[in-house]
Amino acid sequence: MSAAEGMPYIGVLFTMIWMFVHLSIMDGLRNTEIKLFLFAALLGFLLDSILVVTGFIAFPEHTLMSGPSPLWMVCLWINLSATLNLSMSWLKGRYLLAGAMATVAGPMAYLAGEKLGAITLFGSTSVFVVSIMWCVAMPLLIWASEIFTRQQLIQEQMMSLGLEKSK
């Protein structure tokens, strides 16, 4: 909402604060969460930038802080990733379900953003393309969460067995 009102930095600031709070709560999975934040930020920036460059969506000029996909939008992807090991952990291993849900929920979020004035979708084709993008993106996010969690658990097991290389 702050981006639609010409203050996109508020969402970015809020996300930075939330990331630190989230990482303090997720102490046991901190490395996993940091990797997931970075993966989601990169994935979201790339996918939304592709949508902008190809003319399917646009962001109001006053909301842009950097690149085709604004920083505040990347922050929304980071916020979503913070839920993957908590409230959405039940989707792990359920890629088809995750994709199916995202096929509906993704475009709904973008349409809500359009109602707020933070994004423009150019017709029903744009909604369809956003839907397909989310059908792919959500399973990728779930997969990344699983991989990063598994990596951290293996590293912790190796450390507890004294098998970690000394630095």
C-alpha positions, 0 to 999 in steps of 0.5 A: 500500500505504501508503494501505491501511495508513493512511499515504496521505501516503507515496505522495504524498511518494514521487510528489513526489520521483519527479516531480522525478527524472523531470523532471530525466531528461526535461530535453528534454521537461520542459514536455511532462511537466509539462503531462501530469502536470497533465492526468493529475492533473485527469483522474484526479481527475475520473474517480475522483471521479465513480466515488465520487460515483455509488457505484461505488467507495469509498476507506477514510475513513483514506486520504482526504486531500482530495476524493472521490478522494484525493490518493494516487490522483491521484498514481497517475495522475501516475505513470502519465503519467510512462510515456507518453513512455517505456515506453508511447510505442509506444502513440502513435497506437494509440488503439484498442489503448490503449483495449483494453489499458486496458479490462483493465488498469485494472480489474485495478489497481483490483481489486488495490487492493481486495485491498490494502484501499485501495479498494472496488468494489461488484460486477461493475457497478463493475468494468464501469464502471471498465473503460469509464472506462479504455477512454476515459481511456487514449486521452485520456492518449495523445492529450494526450501527443501534443499536448503533445509536438507543441506543445513541438517546434513551440515549439522549432522557432520559437525556433531560427528566431527566430520566437518572440515576445520577452517 
